[in-house]
Amino acid sequence: MSERQRLVILGGGFAGVNVAKQVLKMGRGNEEVMLISANEYHTFTPWLYEIAAESADEHERGEKRMMAKSADIPLKIIDERIKVRLGVVTGLEIDHKQVVLADGHTVHYDVLVIALGSETAYFGIPGLRENSLALKSTYEAVAIRQKLAVLVERVKRGDAATINIVLGGAGPSGVELAAELATMAQGLVRRGVIGRNSLKITLVDGAERVLNMMAPKVSRKAEHRLRVLGIEVVLGARINEVRSGEVLVKDGAGMKALPSDCTIWMGGVQPTSTLKSFGLPKDQRGRLLVDDKFEVQGSDSIFALGDAAVYVDEVTKQSLPQTAQAAENAAPFVARNVLLALRRRQLKPYKFVKKWPYSIAIGGSFGILGYGNLTLGGWVGYVIRRLADLRYFFRLLPFAVAVKFWWRGVLEYRKND
Ligand SMILES: Cc1cc2nc3c(=O)[nH]c(=O)nc-3n(C[C@H](O)[C@H](O)[C@H](O)COP(=O)(O)OP(=O)(O)OC[C@H]3O[C@@H](n4cnc5c(N)ncnc54)[C@H](O)[C@@H]3O)c2cc1C
């Protein structure tokens, strides 16, 4: 390999930072690793619901301010050997092996990894984008928290009797957020900030069960827990339109309007729109098609992974899930192939993982842990979930930084429960 070949990674999310870390771990020390990211943080999305649902009580605002940043890991502390280039990617000139940035600069690469992630998908539902909040970033988590604080204040002052929150999408993040908001509401009632029936949460999904992609047993446990927390679960109902103050849902019985002071949309993601301009093969949803080496089909030395890409296993015809876990799992394989590509050696195929362990936090210290048909609910599930977070930080950060970051999160988020 010639000296200082340059690997350029687009995106500082789960996929991007983990490939960078692994390349440095497995490489010979003469690879240049540049990471181009629109922001200077790697957002640990599994903690976003905690920020969105931090107690919407005015008195606690000051003390909780630091929490707003608690899910953002500064890219510069991950590994000082990673050259972080802040910038928004707007294009790709494949023939010249260069990336185009919004500021007009271009960046040359020898090998490229595309890990630009996804954005909220609104599926053309009228009024949804304009009249709802989403949860893909710390900024959006804080926006939800602030909106709820204003609504709580109104009830406290006697300007409104109730707060109606409608959440669209009962996938893992929708379930986690709904449950955490319910726990937050219980805290407000306990402290006498609002009355017992002042805050109502409705979780809507077009599927017949919550966590539709998981085993039916998990869905049943989760739905039971949500109802215990006082959440109204509306299933088999599609959001048809969102207006200011109401959400129109359609089920077998027809259309009905749900009053909503705060509509939160957690119903789906699509690959980041930047990919549209890249002259690379994509599936119907706009995700980059990668082969079993994680190379974009038909390309040379361009890899893609995470939410921006789709890998379909030849044998099972299953695709990798769009999760942080799947991105983290693929990262060492991609890193190995990146190093082989830099050395002009033959790439290795990925070994498809059929079953993934998962854990979902459902309000307070309750979690569901699952692997295939095995499930475990309760505080053990919650504790294991927190330990899985710690494991992730250990992989990414220096030991002391990992412990500090995790412990700060645990202490802060305990106050939510
Ligand atoms: C609220 C929430 C909770 C979640 N909880 C879990 C969980 O508990 N477990 C789990 O496994 N998964 C979870 N996920 C899913 C997980 O976050 C994603 O699957 C994961 O982030 C995908 O990683 P990625 O690197 O592909 O994309 P991302 O992590 O989204 O990273 C993409 C990066 O690219 C940057 N970027 C995008 N466009 C540009 C551009 N044009 N120029 C420069 N930079 C750009 C973005 O700013 C971002 O930093 C959750 C998601 C959400 C929203």
The ligand as a Tripos MOL2 file, in Angstrom:
@<TRIPOS>MOLECULE
LIG
   53    58     1     0     0
SMALL
NO_CHARGES

@<TRIPOS>ATOM
      1 C1        -35.2960    7.9250   19.1350 C.3       1 LIG1
      2 C2        -34.5320    6.7720   18.5630 C.ar      1 LIG1
      3 C3        -34.1690    5.7130   19.3830 C.ar      1 LIG1
      4 C4        -33.4690    4.6350   18.8620 C.ar      1 LIG1
      5 N1        -33.1370    3.6140   19.7080 N.ar      1 LIG1
      6 C5        -32.4310    2.5700   19.2310 C.ar      1 LIG1
      7 C6        -32.0370    1.5150   20.1100 C.ar      1 LIG1
      8 O1        -32.3370    1.5340   21.3000 O.2       1 LIG1
      9 N2        -31.3110    0.4880   19.5760 N.ar      1 LIG1
     10 C7        -30.9680    0.4510   18.2570 C.ar      1 LIG1
     11 O2        -30.3050   -0.5150   17.8480 O.2       1 LIG1
     12 N3        -31.3250    1.4230   17.4030 N.ar      1 LIG1
     13 C8        -32.0400    2.4890   17.8510 C.ar      1 LIG1
     14 N4        -32.4070    3.4970   16.9960 N.ar      1 LIG1
     15 C9        -32.0470    3.4210   15.5760 C.3       1 LIG1
     16 C10       -30.6310    3.9520   15.3620 C.3       1 LIG1
     17 O3        -30.5040    5.2460   15.8960 O.3       1 LIG1
     18 C11       -30.2790    4.0040   13.8850 C.3       1 LIG1
     19 O4        -30.5440    2.7680   13.2860 O.3       1 LIG1
     20 C12       -28.8040    4.3490   13.7680 C.3       1 LIG1
     21 O5        -28.6040    5.6710   14.2140 O.3       1 LIG1
     22 C13       -28.2930    4.2060   12.3360 C.3       1 LIG1
     23 O6        -26.9420    4.5520   12.3280 O.3       1 LIG1
     24 P1        -26.3350    5.3290   11.0870 P.3       1 LIG1
     25 O7        -24.8980    5.5840   11.3860 O.co2     1 LIG1
     26 O8        -26.6720    4.6490    9.8240 O.co2     1 LIG1
     27 O9        -27.1210    6.7240   11.0390 O.3       1 LIG1
     28 P2        -27.0910    7.9090   12.0790 P.3       1 LIG1
     29 O10       -26.7620    7.4400   13.4280 O.co2     1 LIG1
     30 O11       -28.3580    8.6560   11.8550 O.co2     1 LIG1
     31 O12       -25.8800    8.8110   11.5820 O.3       1 LIG1
     32 C14       -25.8860    9.4860   10.3580 C.3       1 LIG1
     33 C15       -24.9680   10.6780   10.4900 C.3       1 LIG1
     34 O13       -24.8120   11.2880    9.2090 O.3       1 LIG1
     35 C16       -24.9240   12.6950    9.3530 C.3       1 LIG1
     36 N5        -25.3890   13.2330    8.0780 N.ar      1 LIG1
     37 C17       -26.5610   13.0030    7.4580 C.ar      1 LIG1
     38 N6        -26.6080   13.6700    6.2820 N.ar      1 LIG1
     39 C18       -25.4290   14.3320    6.1840 C.ar      1 LIG1
     40 C19       -24.8560   15.1700    5.1870 C.ar      1 LIG1
     41 N7        -25.5030   15.4590    4.0690 N.pl3     1 LIG1
     42 N8        -23.6120   15.6540    5.3870 N.ar      1 LIG1
     43 C20       -22.9200   15.3370    6.5230 C.ar      1 LIG1
     44 N9        -23.4030   14.5470    7.4910 N.ar      1 LIG1
     45 C21       -24.6450   14.0530    7.3190 C.ar      1 LIG1
     46 C22       -25.9430   12.8630   10.4850 C.3       1 LIG1
     47 O14       -25.8320   14.1420   11.0550 O.3       1 LIG1
     48 C23       -25.5140   11.7570   11.4270 C.3       1 LIG1
     49 O15       -24.5050   12.1950   12.2740 O.3       1 LIG1
     50 C24       -33.1190    4.5990   17.4910 C.ar      1 LIG1
     51 C25       -33.4690    5.6640   16.6610 C.ar      1 LIG1
     52 C26       -34.1670    6.7480   17.1930 C.ar      1 LIG1
     53 C27       -34.5290    7.8960   16.2840 C.3       1 LIG1
@<TRIPOS>BOND
     1     1     2 1
     2     2     3 ar
     3     2    52 ar
     4     3     4 ar
     5     4     5 ar
     6     4    50 ar
     7     5     6 ar
     8     6     7 ar
     9     6    13 1
    10     7     8 2
    11     7     9 ar
    12     9    10 ar
    13    10    11 2
    14    10    12 ar
    15    12    13 ar
    16    13    14 ar
    17    14    15 1
    18    14    50 ar
    19    15    16 1
    20    16    17 1
    21    16    18 1
    22    18    19 1
    23    18    20 1
    24    20    21 1
    25    20    22 1
    26    22    23 1
    27    23    24 1
    28    24    25 2
    29    24    26 1
    30    24    27 1
    31    27    28 1
    32    28    29 2
    33    28    30 1
    34    28    31 1
    35    31    32 1
    36    32    33 1
    37    33    34 1
    38    33    48 1
    39    34    35 1
    40    35    36 1
    41    35    46 1
    42    36    37 ar
    43    36    45 ar
    44    37    38 ar
    45    38    39 ar
    46    39    40 ar
    47    39    45 ar
    48    40    41 1
    49    40    42 ar
    50    42    43 ar
    51    43    44 ar
    52    44    45 ar
    53    46    47 1
    54    46    48 1
    55    48    49 1
    56    50    51 ar
    57    51    52 ar
    58    52    53 1
@<TRIPOS>SUBSTRUCTURE
     1 LIG1         1 GROUP 0 **** ****
